[in-house]
Amino acid sequence: MIADTRYLPAIGRLLIALIFVMSGLSKIANPNQAMGYISAMGLPAPFLLYAIATVIELGGGVLLLLGFQTRLAALLLAIFCVAAALGFHHNFADQNQMIHFLKNLAMTGGLLQIVAFGAGSLSLDARRGSRESGAWEMHA
């Protein structure tokens, strides 16, 4: 058993946030590719969806990483993961698409754990004394 678990929520947030921050930065670096992929999937308004995805991925990822407004950020990212799974990875005959669909669902599960339990003690939410940190639930 791990005696000191205060670092685990921060490590978990870092590991989950990385995929969103990297994806958001990739979209900024190559917007035409991102919008082309959105168009290729038959989704409407590629620029609008590109802008929304970039803000959610980069903004939500950074908030998650810092542990600021963590529950809200995790909830938005969880909704985004389900939307991305349904919008981009719905061809279950393609094994790669099925893997990406399941990856998105797994990330949703991890994010919902953050929604339920908060950011942990090593977060900006905890420094502010916010219920977002999850620390308030430990005393109940």
The first five atom37 places (N, CA, C, CB, O) and aatype in JSON, in Angstrom:
{
  "aatype": [12, 9, 0, 3, 16, 1, 18, 10, 14, 0, 9, 7, 1, 10, 10, 9, 0, 10, 9, 13, 19, 12, 15, 7, 10, 15, 11, 9, 0, 2, 14, 2, 5, 0, 12, 7, 18, 9, 15, 0, 12, 7, 10, 14, 0, 14, 13, 10, 10, 18, 0, 9, 0, 16, 19, 9, 6, 10, 7, 7, 7, 19, 10, 10, 10, 10, 7, 13, 5, 16, 1, 10, 0, 0, 10, 10, 10, 0, 9, 13, 4, 19, 0, 0, 0, 10, 7, 13, 8, 8, 2, 13, 0, 3, 5, 2, 5, 12, 9, 8, 13, 10, 11, 2, 10, 0, 12, 16, 7, 7, 10, 10, 5, 9, 19, 0, 13, 7, 0, 7, 15, 10, 15, 10, 3, 0, 1, 1, 7, 15, 1, 6, 15, 7, 0, 17, 6, 12, 8, 0],
  "atom_mask": [
    [1, 1, 1, 1, 1],
    [1, 1, 1, 1, 1],
    [1, 1, 1, 1, 1],
    [1, 1, 1, 1, 1],
    [1, 1, 1, 1, 1],
    [1, 1, 1, 1, 1],
    [1, 1, 1, 1, 1],
    [1, 1, 1, 1, 1],
    [1, 1, 1, 1, 1],
    [1, 1, 1, 1, 1],
    [1, 1, 1, 1, 1],
    [1, 1, 1, 0, 1],
    [1, 1, 1, 1, 1],
    [1, 1, 1, 1, 1],
    [1, 1, 1, 1, 1],
    [1, 1, 1, 1, 1],
    [1, 1, 1, 1, 1],
    [1, 1, 1, 1, 1],
    [1, 1, 1, 1, 1],
    [1, 1, 1, 1, 1],
    [1, 1, 1, 1, 1],
    [1, 1, 1, 1, 1],
    [1, 1, 1, 1, 1],
    [1, 1, 1, 0, 1],
    [1, 1, 1, 1, 1],
    [1, 1, 1, 1, 1],
    [1, 1, 1, 1, 1],
    [1, 1, 1, 1, 1],
    [1, 1, 1, 1, 1],
    [1, 1, 1, 1, 1],
    [1, 1, 1, 1, 1],
    [1, 1, 1, 1, 1],
    [1, 1, 1, 1, 1],
    [1, 1, 1, 1, 1],
    [1, 1, 1, 1, 1],
    [1, 1, 1, 0, 1],
    [1, 1, 1, 1, 1],
    [1, 1, 1, 1, 1],
    [1, 1, 1, 1, 1],
    [1, 1, 1, 1, 1],
    [1, 1, 1, 1, 1],
    [1, 1, 1, 0, 1],
    [1, 1, 1, 1, 1],
    [1, 1, 1, 1, 1],
    [1, 1, 1, 1, 1],
    [1, 1, 1, 1, 1],
    [1, 1, 1, 1, 1],
    [1, 1, 1, 1, 1],
    [1, 1, 1, 1, 1],
    [1, 1, 1, 1, 1],
    [1, 1, 1, 1, 1],
    [1, 1, 1, 1, 1],
    [1, 1, 1, 1, 1],
    [1, 1, 1, 1, 1],
    [1, 1, 1, 1, 1],
    [1, 1, 1, 1, 1],
    [1, 1, 1, 1, 1],
    [1, 1, 1, 1, 1],
    [1, 1, 1, 0, 1],
    [1, 1, 1, 0, 1],
    [1, 1, 1, 0, 1],
    [1, 1, 1, 1, 1],
    [1, 1, 1, 1, 1],
    [1, 1, 1, 1, 1],
    [1, 1, 1, 1, 1],
    [1, 1, 1, 1, 1],
    [1, 1, 1, 0, 1],
    [1, 1, 1, 1, 1],
    [1, 1, 1, 1, 1],
    [1, 1, 1, 1, 1],
    [1, 1, 1, 1, 1],
    [1, 1, 1, 1, 1],
    [1, 1, 1, 1, 1],
    [1, 1, 1, 1, 1],
    [1, 1, 1, 1, 1],
    [1, 1, 1, 1, 1],
    [1, 1, 1, 1, 1],
    [1, 1, 1, 1, 1],
    [1, 1, 1, 1, 1],
    [1, 1, 1, 1, 1],
    [1, 1, 1, 1, 1],
    [1, 1, 1, 1, 1],
    [1, 1, 1, 1, 1],
    [1, 1, 1, 1, 1],
    [1, 1, 1, 1, 1],
    [1, 1, 1, 1, 1],
    [1, 1, 1, 0, 1],
    [1, 1, 1, 1, 1],
    [1, 1, 1, 1, 1],
    [1, 1, 1, 1, 1],
    [1, 1, 1, 1, 1],
    [1, 1, 1, 1, 1],
    [1, 1, 1, 1, 1],
    [1, 1, 1, 1, 1],
    [1, 1, 1, 1, 1],
    [1, 1, 1, 1, 1],
    [1, 1, 1, 1, 1],
    [1, 1, 1, 1, 1],
    [1, 1, 1, 1, 1],
    [1, 1, 1, 1, 1],
    [1, 1, 1, 1, 1],
    [1, 1, 1, 1, 1],
    [1, 1, 1, 1, 1],
    [1, 1, 1, 1, 1],
    [1, 1, 1, 1, 1],
    [1, 1, 1, 1, 1],
    [1, 1, 1, 1, 1],
    [1, 1, 1, 1, 1],
    [1, 1, 1, 0, 1],
    [1, 1, 1, 0, 1],
    [1, 1, 1, 1, 1],
    [1, 1, 1, 1, 1],
    [1, 1, 1, 1, 1],
    [1, 1, 1, 1, 1],
    [1, 1, 1, 1, 1],
    [1, 1, 1, 1, 1],
    [1, 1, 1, 1, 1],
    [1, 1, 1, 0, 1],
    [1, 1, 1, 1, 1],
    [1, 1, 1, 0, 1],
    [1, 1, 1, 1, 1],
    [1, 1, 1, 1, 1],
    [1, 1, 1, 1, 1],
    [1, 1, 1, 1, 1],
    [1, 1, 1, 1, 1],
    [1, 1, 1, 1, 1],
    [1, 1, 1, 1, 1],
    [1, 1, 1, 1, 1],
    [1, 1, 1, 0, 1],
    [1, 1, 1, 1, 1],
    [1, 1, 1, 1, 1],
    [1, 1, 1, 1, 1],
    [1, 1, 1, 1, 1],
    [1, 1, 1, 0, 1],
    [1, 1, 1, 1, 1],
    [1, 1, 1, 1, 1],
    [1, 1, 1, 1, 1],
    [1, 1, 1, 1, 1],
    [1, 1, 1, 1, 1],
    [1, 1, 1, 1, 1]
  ],
  "atom_positions": [
    [[0.84, -1.19, 0.0], [0.0, 0.0, 0.0], [0.89, 1.25, 0.0], [-0.96, 0.0, 1.23], [1.93, 1.29, 0.66]],
    [[0.45, 2.24, -0.75], [1.2, 3.49, -0.84], [0.85, 4.34, 0.37], [0.89, 4.25, -2.18], [-0.32, 4.66, 0.6]],
    [[1.86, 4.72, 1.15], [1.64, 5.45, 2.38], [1.24, 6.9, 2.12], [2.88, 5.41, 3.25], [0.35, 7.42, 2.8]],
    [[1.86, 7.57, 1.15], [1.6, 8.98, 0.89], [0.97, 9.12, -0.49], [2.92, 9.82, 0.99], [1.66, 9.02, -1.51]],
    [[-0.32, 9.35, -0.54], [-1.02, 9.42, -1.82], [-1.3, 10.84, -2.28], [-2.31, 8.67, -1.72], [-2.04, 11.02, -3.25]],
    [[-0.75, 11.84, -1.63], [-1.08, 13.21, -2.02], [-0.55, 13.57, -3.41], [-0.52, 14.18, -1.0], [-1.06, 14.49, -4.04]],
    [[0.46, 12.85, -3.89], [1.01, 13.14, -5.22], [0.22, 12.47, -6.33], [2.46, 12.7, -5.29], [0.28, 12.91, -7.48]],
    [[-0.51, 11.42, -6.03], [-1.19, 10.64, -7.06], [-2.23, 11.45, -7.85], [-1.86, 9.46, -6.44], [-2.27, 11.32, -9.07]],
    [[-3.08, 12.27, -7.22], [-4.01, 13.05, -8.03], [-3.3, 14.01, -8.99], [-4.95, 13.84, -7.13], [-3.74, 14.19, -10.12]],
    [[-2.22, 14.62, -8.54], [-1.48, 15.55, -9.4], [-0.83, 14.81, -10.57], [-0.4, 16.3, -8.59], [-0.84, 15.3, -11.7]],
    [[-0.28, 13.64, -10.31], [0.31, 12.84, -11.39], [-0.77, 12.39, -12.36], [1.06, 11.61, -10.81], [-0.57, 12.44, -13.57]],
    [[-1.9, 11.96, -11.83], [-3.02, 11.56, -12.68], [-3.51, 12.7, -13.55], [0.0, 0.0, 0.0], [-3.77, 12.5, -14.74]],
    [[-3.64, 13.89, -12.97], [-4.08, 15.07, -13.75], [-3.06, 15.37, -14.84], [-4.26, 16.31, -12.83], [-3.45, 15.67, -15.97]],
    [[-1.78, 15.3, -14.52], [-0.73, 15.55, -15.51], [-0.85, 14.58, -16.68], [0.66, 15.45, -14.86], [-0.82, 14.99, -17.84]],
    [[-0.99, 13.3, -16.37], [-1.03, 12.29, -17.42], [-2.27, 12.42, -18.3], [-0.99, 10.9, -16.81], [-2.18, 12.22, -19.51]],
    [[-3.4, 12.76, -17.71], [-4.61, 12.95, -18.52], [-4.53, 14.27, -19.3], [-5.87, 12.94, -17.62], [-4.95, 14.32, -20.46]],
    [[-4.0, 15.32, -18.68], [-3.93, 16.63, -19.33], [-3.01, 16.62, -20.54], [-3.47, 17.68, -18.34], [-3.25, 17.35, -21.5]],
    [[-1.96, 15.82, -20.5], [-0.98, 15.82, -21.6], [-1.61, 15.6, -22.97], [0.06, 14.75, -21.36], [-1.28, 16.31, -23.92]],
    [[-2.52, 14.65, -23.09], [-3.1, 14.36, -24.39], [-3.91, 15.54, -24.92], [-3.99, 13.12, -24.31], [-3.92, 15.8, -26.12]],
    [[-4.58, 16.26, -24.02], [-5.38, 17.4, -24.45], [-4.5, 18.59, -24.81], [-6.37, 17.8, -23.36], [-4.74, 19.25, -25.83]],
    [[-3.5, 18.88, -24.0], [-2.6, 20.0, -24.29], [-1.85, 19.75, -25.6], [-1.6, 20.21, -23.13], [-1.76, 20.64, -26.44]],
    [[-1.33, 18.55, -25.77], [-0.59, 18.24, -27.0], [-1.51, 18.31, -28.23], [0.04, 16.84, -26.91], [-1.1, 18.81, -29.27]],
    [[-2.73, 17.82, -28.11], [-3.66, 17.86, -29.22], [-4.06, 19.3, -29.56], [-4.89, 17.04, -28.91], [-4.16, 19.66, -30.73]],
    [[-4.28, 20.11, -28.53], [-4.61, 21.52, -28.76], [-3.47, 22.27, -29.44], [0.0, 0.0, 0.0], [-3.7, 23.05, -30.36]],
    [[-2.25, 22.02, -28.97], [-1.08, 22.65, -29.61], [-0.91, 22.19, -31.05], [0.19, 22.34, -28.81], [-0.53, 22.98, -31.91]],
    [[-1.18, 20.93, -31.3], [-1.1, 20.39, -32.67], [-2.12, 21.08, -33.58], [-1.34, 18.87, -32.66], [-1.82, 21.38, -34.74]],
    [[-3.3, 21.33, -33.06], [-4.32, 22.01, -33.85], [-3.89, 23.44, -34.17], [-5.67, 22.02, -33.11], [-4.12, 23.93, -35.27]],
    [[-3.27, 24.11, -33.2], [-2.8, 25.47, -33.44], [-1.68, 25.47, -34.48], [-2.3, 26.11, -32.12], [-1.62, 26.36, -35.33]],
    [[-0.8, 24.48, -34.41], [0.33, 24.4, -35.33], [-0.11, 24.08, -36.76], [1.33, 23.36, -34.86], [0.55, 24.49, -37.71]],
    [[-1.21, 23.35, -36.91], [-1.65, 22.95, -38.25], [-3.17, 23.0, -38.34], [-1.13, 21.55, -38.59], [-3.82, 21.95, -38.4]],
    [[-3.73, 24.2, -38.35], [-5.19, 24.32, -38.36], [-5.84, 23.73, -39.61], [-5.58, 25.76, -38.24], [-6.93, 23.17, -39.53]],
    [[-5.18, 23.85, -40.76], [-5.77, 23.32, -42.0], [-5.94, 21.81, -41.94], [-4.91, 23.7, -43.2], [-6.93, 21.27, -42.44]],
    [[-4.98, 21.12, -41.34], [-5.1, 19.68, -41.21], [-6.27, 19.32, -40.31], [-3.79, 19.08, -40.67], [-7.04, 18.41, -40.62]],
    [[-6.39, 20.02, -39.19], [-7.49, 19.75, -38.26], [-8.84, 20.01, -38.91], [-7.34, 20.6, -36.99], [-9.76, 19.2, -38.8]],
    [[-8.96, 21.14, -39.59], [-10.23, 21.46, -40.25], [-10.51, 20.51, -41.4], [-10.22, 22.9, -40.76], [-11.67, 20.18, -41.67]],
    [[-9.46, 20.06, -42.09], [-9.63, 19.08, -43.15], [-10.17, 17.76, -42.62], [0.0, 0.0, 0.0], [-11.02, 17.14, -43.25]],
    [[-9.68, 17.35, -41.47], [-10.15, 16.1, -40.85], [-11.62, 16.24, -40.43], [-9.28, 15.73, -39.62], [-12.41, 15.31, -40.6]],
    [[-11.97, 17.39, -39.88], [-13.36, 17.64, -39.5], [-14.25, 17.58, -40.73], [-13.5, 19.02, -38.8], [-15.31, 16.96, -40.69]],
    [[-13.82, 18.2, -41.81], [-14.58, 18.17, -43.07], [-14.7, 16.76, -43.61], [-13.93, 19.07, -44.11], [-15.76, 16.34, -44.07]],
    [[-13.6, 16.02, -43.56], [-13.58, 14.65, -44.09], [-14.55, 13.74, -43.34], [-12.17, 14.07, -44.02], [-15.03, 12.75, -43.9]],
    [[-14.83, 14.05, -42.09], [-15.76, 13.24, -41.3], [-17.21, 13.65, -41.56], [-15.44, 13.37, -39.82], [-18.14, 13.07, -41.01]],
    [[-17.39, 14.66, -42.41], [-18.74, 15.09, -42.76], [-19.41, 15.97, -41.72], [0.0, 0.0, 0.0], [-20.62, 16.16, -41.76]],
    [[-18.63, 16.5, -40.82], [-19.19, 17.37, -39.77], [-19.33, 18.79, -40.3], [-18.31, 17.34, -38.49], [-18.52, 19.23, -41.12]],
    [[-20.33, 19.51, -39.84], [-20.55, 20.88, -40.33], [-19.6, 21.89, -39.67], [-22.0, 21.3, -40.07], [-18.98, 21.6, -38.65]],
    [[-19.49, 23.04, -40.27], [-18.78, 24.2, -39.72], [-17.38, 23.84, -39.22], [-19.58, 24.81, -38.6], [-17.11, 23.95, -38.03]],
    [[-16.49, 23.42, -40.13], [-15.16, 22.99, -39.7], [-14.39, 24.03, -38.89], [-14.35, 22.62, -40.9], [-13.74, 23.68, -37.91]],
    [[-14.46, 25.31, -39.27], [-13.71, 26.31, -38.52], [-14.26, 26.46, -37.11], [-13.75, 27.66, -39.25], [-13.5, 26.55, -36.15]],
    [[-15.58, 26.49, -36.97], [-16.19, 26.62, -35.66], [-15.85, 25.42, -34.77], [-17.72, 26.77, -35.79], [-15.49, 25.59, -33.61]],
    [[-15.96, 24.22, -35.31], [-15.63, 23.03, -34.53], [-14.14, 22.98, -34.19], [-16.04, 21.77, -35.29], [-13.76, 22.54, -33.11]],
    [[-13.31, 23.42, -35.13], [-11.87, 23.51, -34.87], [-11.6, 24.45, -33.69], [-11.12, 24.0, -36.13], [-10.85, 24.11, -32.78]],
    [[-12.23, 25.64, -33.73], [-12.01, 26.63, -32.67], [-12.5, 26.1, -31.32], [-12.73, 27.95, -33.01], [-11.81, 26.25, -30.31]],
    [[-13.66, 25.48, -31.3], [-14.2, 24.93, -30.06], [-13.29, 23.84, -29.52], [-15.62, 24.37, -30.28], [-12.96, 23.83, -28.33]],
    [[-12.88, 22.93, -30.39], [-12.01, 21.82, -29.97], [-10.69, 22.34, -29.43], [-11.76, 20.86, -31.14], [-10.19, 21.84, -28.42]],
    [[-10.12, 23.33, -30.09], [-8.83, 23.88, -29.66], [-8.94, 24.52, -28.28], [-8.32, 24.91, -30.68], [-8.09, 24.3, -27.41]],
    [[-9.98, 25.3, -28.07], [-10.18, 25.97, -26.77], [-10.41, 24.94, -25.68], [-11.37, 26.95, -26.84], [-9.83, 25.03, -24.6]],
    [[-11.27, 23.95, -25.95], [-11.56, 22.94, -24.93], [-10.32, 22.12, -24.62], [-12.7, 22.02, -25.4], [-10.0, 21.9, -23.45]],
    [[-9.62, 21.65, -25.65], [-8.45, 20.81, -25.4], [-7.33, 21.57, -24.7], [-7.93, 20.24, -26.71], [-6.82, 21.11, -23.68]],
    [[-6.95, 22.71, -25.23], [-5.83, 23.45, -24.65], [-6.23, 24.1, -23.32], [-5.34, 24.52, -25.64], [-5.52, 23.96, -22.33]],
    [[-7.35, 24.78, -23.32], [-7.79, 25.43, -22.09], [-8.12, 24.44, -20.99], [0.0, 0.0, 0.0], [-7.66, 24.58, -19.86]],
    [[-8.91, 23.42, -21.33], [-9.26, 22.41, -20.34], [-8.06, 21.63, -19.85], [0.0, 0.0, 0.0], [-7.95, 21.31, -18.67]],
    [[-7.15, 21.33, -20.78], [-5.94, 20.6, -20.4], [-5.07, 21.38, -19.44], [0.0, 0.0, 0.0], [-4.54, 20.82, -18.47]],
    [[-4.91, 22.68, -19.7], [-4.1, 23.52, -18.8], [-4.78, 23.66, -17.44], [-3.87, 24.91, -19.43], [-4.11, 23.58, -16.41]],
    [[-6.09, 23.87, -17.43], [-6.81, 23.96, -16.15], [-6.68, 22.67, -15.35], [-8.29, 24.28, -16.39], [-6.47, 22.7, -14.14]],
    [[-6.8, 21.56, -16.04], [-6.65, 20.26, -15.38], [-5.24, 20.1, -14.82], [-6.97, 19.11, -16.36], [-5.07, 19.65, -13.69]],
    [[-4.26, 20.46, -15.6], [-2.87, 20.37, -15.18], [-2.6, 21.2, -13.93], [-1.95, 20.81, -16.32], [-1.93, 20.74, -13.01]],
    [[-3.12, 22.4, -13.9], [-2.91, 23.3, -12.77], [-3.8, 22.96, -11.57], [-3.16, 24.73, -13.19], [-3.53, 23.37, -10.44]],
    [[-4.85, 22.21, -11.83], [-5.8, 21.91, -10.77], [-6.62, 23.14, -10.41], [0.0, 0.0, 0.0], [-6.88, 23.39, -9.24]],
    [[-7.04, 23.9, -11.42], [-7.85, 25.09, -11.22], [-9.2, 24.9, -11.89], [-7.13, 26.35, -11.78], [-9.28, 24.55, -13.07]],
    [[-10.28, 25.12, -11.13], [-11.63, 24.83, -11.65], [-11.66, 23.41, -12.2], [-12.03, 25.87, -12.76], [-12.22, 23.14, -13.27]],
    [[-11.06, 22.52, -11.46], [-10.75, 21.17, -11.93], [-11.98, 20.35, -12.27], [-9.95, 20.46, -10.89], [-12.03, 19.71, -13.31]],
    [[-12.96, 20.37, -11.41], [-14.15, 19.56, -11.67], [-14.88, 20.03, -12.93], [-15.11, 19.61, -10.47], [-15.31, 19.21, -13.73]],
    [[-15.01, 21.33, -13.11], [-15.66, 21.87, -14.3], [-14.84, 21.52, -15.55], [-15.83, 23.4, -14.17], [-15.4, 21.08, -16.55]],
    [[-13.54, 21.73, -15.49], [-12.67, 21.41, -16.63], [-12.76, 19.93, -16.98], [-11.21, 21.8, -16.33], [-12.86, 19.57, -18.16]],
    [[-12.73, 19.07, -15.98], [-12.8, 17.62, -16.22], [-14.15, 17.24, -16.81], [-12.57, 16.85, -14.92], [-14.22, 16.37, -17.68]],
    [[-15.22, 17.88, -16.36], [-16.54, 17.58, -16.9], [-16.63, 17.99, -18.37], [-17.64, 18.29, -16.08], [-17.13, 17.23, -19.2]],
    [[-16.14, 19.19, -18.69], [-16.15, 19.63, -20.1], [-15.3, 18.72, -20.97], [-15.64, 21.08, -20.2], [-15.69, 18.4, -22.09]],
    [[-14.14, 18.32, -20.47], [-13.29, 17.41, -21.24], [-13.94, 16.04, -21.4], [-11.92, 17.27, -20.56], [-13.78, 15.4, -22.44]],
    [[-14.67, 15.58, -20.39], [-15.36, 14.29, -20.49], [-16.44, 14.35, -21.57], [-15.98, 13.9, -19.13], [-16.57, 13.43, -22.37]],
    [[-17.21, 15.43, -21.57], [-18.23, 15.61, -22.62], [-17.58, 15.67, -23.98], [-19.07, 16.89, -22.37], [-18.07, 15.07, -24.94]],
    [[-16.47, 16.39, -24.08], [-15.73, 16.5, -25.33], [-15.25, 15.12, -25.81], [-14.53, 17.45, -25.15], [-15.33, 14.82, -27.0]],
    [[-14.76, 14.29, -24.89], [-14.29, 12.95, -25.26], [-15.41, 12.1, -25.84], [-13.69, 12.26, -24.05], [-15.2, 11.39, -26.83]],
    [[-16.58, 12.16, -25.24], [-17.71, 11.4, -25.76], [-18.12, 11.93, -27.13], [-18.91, 11.45, -24.78], [-18.39, 11.15, -28.04]],
    [[-18.17, 13.25, -27.27], [-18.53, 13.85, -28.56], [-17.51, 13.46, -29.64], [-18.61, 15.38, -28.44], [-17.89, 13.13, -30.77]],
    [[-16.23, 13.5, -29.3], [-15.18, 13.13, -30.26], [-15.28, 11.65, -30.63], [-13.78, 13.43, -29.68], [-15.12, 11.29, -31.8]],
    [[-15.56, 10.81, -29.65], [-15.7, 9.37, -29.92], [-16.84, 9.14, -30.91], [-15.96, 8.59, -28.62], [-16.69, 8.38, -31.87]],
    [[-17.98, 9.78, -30.67], [-19.14, 9.59, -31.53], [-18.96, 10.25, -32.9], [-20.38, 10.15, -30.86], [-19.42, 9.71, -33.91]],
    [[-18.31, 11.39, -32.94], [-18.14, 12.12, -34.18], [-17.03, 11.62, -35.09], [0.0, 0.0, 0.0], [-17.12, 11.74, -36.31]],
    [[-15.98, 11.07, -34.5], [-14.79, 10.74, -35.28], [-14.42, 9.26, -35.28], [-13.63, 11.51, -34.77], [-13.7, 8.81, -36.17]],
    [[-14.9, 8.5, -34.33], [-14.45, 7.11, -34.19], [-15.61, 6.13, -34.13], [-13.59, 6.97, -32.93], [-15.65, 5.25, -33.27]],
    [[-16.56, 6.29, -35.04], [-17.77, 5.48, -35.02], [-17.76, 4.32, -36.02], [-18.94, 6.35, -35.28], [-18.73, 3.57, -36.1]],
    [[-16.69, 4.17, -36.78], [-16.6, 3.05, -37.73], [-16.02, 1.84, -37.02], [-15.72, 3.44, -38.98], [-14.81, 1.6, -37.05]],
    [[-16.89, 1.07, -36.37], [-16.43, -0.05, -35.54], [-15.9, -1.22, -36.36], [-17.55, -0.52, -34.67], [-15.31, -2.14, -35.79]],
    [[-16.1, -1.2, -37.67], [-15.52, -2.25, -38.51], [-14.0, -2.06, -38.64], [-16.18, -2.23, -39.91], [-13.28, -3.01, -38.95]],
    [[-13.54, -0.84, -38.4], [-12.11, -0.53, -38.45], [-11.56, -0.66, -37.02], [-11.85, 0.93, -39.03], [-11.96, 0.08, -36.13]],
    [[-10.66, -1.62, -36.82], [-10.14, -1.89, -35.47], [-9.47, -0.67, -34.87], [-9.16, -3.04, -35.52], [-9.59, -0.43, -33.67]],
    [[-8.76, 0.12, -35.68], [-8.1, 1.32, -35.18], [-9.14, 2.32, -34.65], [-7.25, 1.98, -36.29], [-8.93, 2.93, -33.6]],
    [[-10.24, 2.48, -35.37], [-11.28, 3.39, -34.92], [-11.93, 2.89, -33.62], [-12.35, 3.55, -36.0], [-12.27, 3.68, -32.74]],
    [[-12.1, 1.57, -33.52], [-12.66, 1.0, -32.29], [-11.74, 1.27, -31.11], [-12.89, -0.52, -32.46], [-12.2, 1.6, -30.02]],
    [[-10.44, 1.14, -31.33], [-9.46, 1.42, -30.26], [-9.54, 2.88, -29.84], [-8.03, 1.06, -30.73], [-9.52, 3.18, -28.65]],
    [[-9.63, 3.79, -30.81], [-9.74, 5.22, -30.48], [-11.05, 5.52, -29.76], [-9.63, 6.08, -31.76], [-11.08, 6.33, -28.84]],
    [[-12.13, 4.87, -30.18], [-13.42, 5.03, -29.5], [-13.29, 4.61, -28.04], [-14.52, 4.21, -30.22], [-13.72, 5.34, -27.14]],
    [[-12.72, 3.44, -27.81], [-12.56, 2.93, -26.45], [-11.59, 3.79, -25.64], [-12.07, 1.48, -26.48], [-11.79, 3.97, -24.43]],
    [[-10.55, 4.32, -26.28], [-9.61, 5.23, -25.6], [-10.35, 6.47, -25.12], [-8.44, 5.63, -26.55], [-10.13, 6.93, -24.0]],
    [[-11.22, 7.0, -25.96], [-11.98, 8.18, -25.56], [-12.91, 7.86, -24.39], [-12.8, 8.71, -26.74], [-13.06, 8.67, -23.47]],
    [[-13.52, 6.67, -24.41], [-14.38, 6.28, -23.29], [-13.55, 6.09, -22.01], [-15.15, 4.99, -23.63], [-13.99, 6.46, -20.93]],
    [[-12.36, 5.52, -22.14], [-11.49, 5.34, -20.96], [-11.07, 6.69, -20.39], [-10.23, 4.5, -21.34], [-11.05, 6.87, -19.17]],
    [[-10.73, 7.64, -21.26], [-10.38, 8.98, -20.78], [-11.59, 9.63, -20.1], [-9.88, 9.87, -21.95], [-11.44, 10.32, -19.1]],
    [[-12.77, 9.4, -20.65], [-13.98, 9.92, -20.02], [-14.12, 9.36, -18.61], [-15.23, 9.56, -20.87], [-14.47, 10.09, -17.68]],
    [[-13.86, 8.07, -18.44], [-13.92, 7.45, -17.12], [-12.94, 8.09, -16.15], [0.0, 0.0, 0.0], [-13.31, 8.37, -15.01]],
    [[-11.71, 8.32, -16.58], [-10.73, 8.97, -15.72], [-11.13, 10.39, -15.37], [0.0, 0.0, 0.0], [-10.96, 10.82, -14.23]],
    [[-11.68, 11.1, -16.34], [-12.12, 12.48, -16.09], [-13.3, 12.52, -15.13], [-12.5, 13.16, -17.4], [-13.38, 13.41, -14.29]],
    [[-14.2, 11.55, -15.24], [-15.33, 11.5, -14.3], [-14.86, 11.2, -12.88], [-16.35, 10.45, -14.75], [-15.51, 11.62, -11.92]],
    [[-13.76, 10.47, -12.74], [-13.18, 10.27, -11.41], [-12.72, 11.6, -10.83], [-12.0, 9.26, -11.47], [-12.88, 11.86, -9.64]],
    [[-12.14, 12.45, -11.68], [-11.71, 13.77, -11.22], [-12.92, 14.62, -10.87], [-10.85, 14.47, -12.3], [-12.9, 15.36, -9.88]],
    [[-13.99, 14.53, -11.67], [-15.22, 15.26, -11.35], [-15.72, 14.82, -9.98], [-16.31, 15.03, -12.44], [-16.13, 15.65, -9.16]],
    [[-15.7, 13.53, -9.72], [-16.23, 12.99, -8.46], [-15.36, 13.31, -7.26], [-16.39, 11.5, -8.57], [-15.88, 13.64, -6.19]],
    [[-14.03, 13.23, -7.41], [-13.14, 13.31, -6.25], [-12.31, 14.59, -6.17], [-12.23, 12.15, -6.25], [-11.65, 14.83, -5.16]],
    [[-12.33, 15.41, -7.2], [-11.61, 16.68, -7.18], [-10.16, 16.57, -7.56], [0.0, 0.0, 0.0], [-9.67, 15.51, -7.98]],
    [[-9.47, 17.69, -7.41], [-8.1, 17.85, -7.89], [-7.05, 17.28, -6.97], [-7.82, 19.28, -8.12], [-5.94, 16.97, -7.4]],
    [[-7.37, 17.13, -5.71], [-6.38, 16.69, -4.73], [-5.68, 17.86, -4.07], [0.0, 0.0, 0.0], [-5.94, 19.02, -4.39]],
    [[-4.8, 17.54, -3.15], [-4.18, 18.58, -2.32], [-3.12, 19.4, -3.04], [-3.56, 17.94, -1.11], [-2.86, 20.54, -2.64]],
    [[-2.51, 18.87, -4.08], [-1.51, 19.62, -4.83], [-2.16, 20.25, -6.06], [-0.32, 18.71, -5.25], [-1.95, 19.81, -7.19]],
    [[-2.95, 21.28, -5.81], [-3.69, 21.95, -6.88], [-3.96, 23.39, -6.49], [-5.01, 21.21, -7.19], [-3.89, 23.75, -5.31]],
    [[-4.28, 24.2, -7.48], [-4.67, 25.58, -7.19], [-6.01, 25.61, -6.47], [-4.73, 26.4, -8.48], [-6.25, 26.49, -5.64]],
    [[-6.88, 24.67, -6.79], [-8.16, 24.6, -6.08], [-7.93, 24.4, -4.58], [-9.03, 23.45, -6.63], [-8.6, 25.04, -3.77]],
    [[-7.01, 23.53, -4.21], [-6.72, 23.29, -2.79], [-6.12, 24.53, -2.14], [-5.76, 22.09, -2.63], [-6.43, 24.84, -0.99]],
    [[-5.26, 25.23, -2.85], [-4.65, 26.45, -2.3], [-5.7, 27.51, -2.02], [-3.59, 27.02, -3.27], [-5.58, 28.29, -1.08]],
    [[-6.76, 27.53, -2.85], [-7.84, 28.49, -2.67], [-8.84, 28.02, -1.62], [-8.56, 28.74, -3.99], [-9.75, 28.75, -1.25]],
    [[-8.67, 26.78, -1.15], [-9.62, 26.23, -0.2], [-10.94, 25.87, -0.84], [0.0, 0.0, 0.0], [-11.98, 25.84, -0.19]],
    [[-10.88, 25.59, -2.12], [-12.08, 25.31, -2.9], [-12.56, 23.87, -2.71], [-11.82, 25.57, -4.36], [-11.76, 22.97, -2.45]],
    [[-13.86, 23.69, -2.84], [-14.42, 22.33, -2.84], [-13.92, 21.56, -4.05], [-15.96, 22.37, -2.83], [-13.98, 20.33, -4.07]],
    [[-13.43, 22.27, -5.07], [-12.91, 21.63, -6.28], [-11.75, 20.68, -5.97], [-12.47, 22.68, -7.27], [-11.52, 19.73, -6.71]],
    [[-11.02, 20.93, -4.92], [-9.84, 20.12, -4.62], [-10.21, 18.73, -4.16], [-9.01, 20.8, -3.56], [-9.4, 17.81, -4.27]],
    [[-11.4, 18.57, -3.64], [-11.82, 17.28, -3.13], [-11.5, 17.1, -1.67], [0.0, 0.0, 0.0], [-11.97, 16.15, -1.04]],
    [[-10.69, 17.99, -1.11], [-10.27, 17.85, 0.28], [-11.46, 17.93, 1.24], [-9.23, 18.93, 0.64], [-11.44, 17.29, 2.29]],
    [[-12.47, 18.69, 0.9], [-13.64, 18.83, 1.77], [-14.34, 17.5, 1.98], [-14.6, 19.85, 1.19], [-14.94, 17.28, 3.03]],
    [[-14.27, 16.61, 1.0], [-14.95, 15.32, 1.12], [-14.23, 14.37, 2.06], [-15.09, 14.68, -0.25], [-14.84, 13.45, 2.6]],
    [[-12.95, 14.57, 2.26], [-12.18, 13.69, 3.11], [-12.59, 13.81, 4.57], [-10.7, 14.0, 2.96], [-12.41, 12.87, 5.35]],
    [[-13.15, 14.95, 4.95], [-13.5, 15.18, 6.35], [-14.93, 14.77, 6.68], [-13.31, 16.63, 6.68], [-15.32, 14.76, 7.85]],
    [[-15.69, 14.45, 5.67], [-17.11, 14.11, 5.89], [-17.25, 12.74, 6.55], [-17.88, 14.14, 4.56], [-18.37, 12.3, 6.8]]
  ]
}
